[in-house]
Amino acid sequence: MIPYPNSQNKRLFYVVFDQDYKAYQHNKLSYSSNSQKELYIEIENNQASIVVEK
């Protein structure tokens, strides 16, 4: 997690990690992902929110 510079002086952070994710619906695999995940997170009023998810 690193600070992400921006011209609006927002508290933005860049986060990257490897994801191995599986989702099931009615005991059947409905989605899987095994890749690198990138997030841009904004901290505002001590609350984190995902601005962009790749």
Buried (B, 14 or more C-beta within 10 A) or exposed (E): EEEBEEEEEEEBBBBEEEEEEEEEEEEEEEEEEEEEEEBBBBEEEEEEEEEEEE
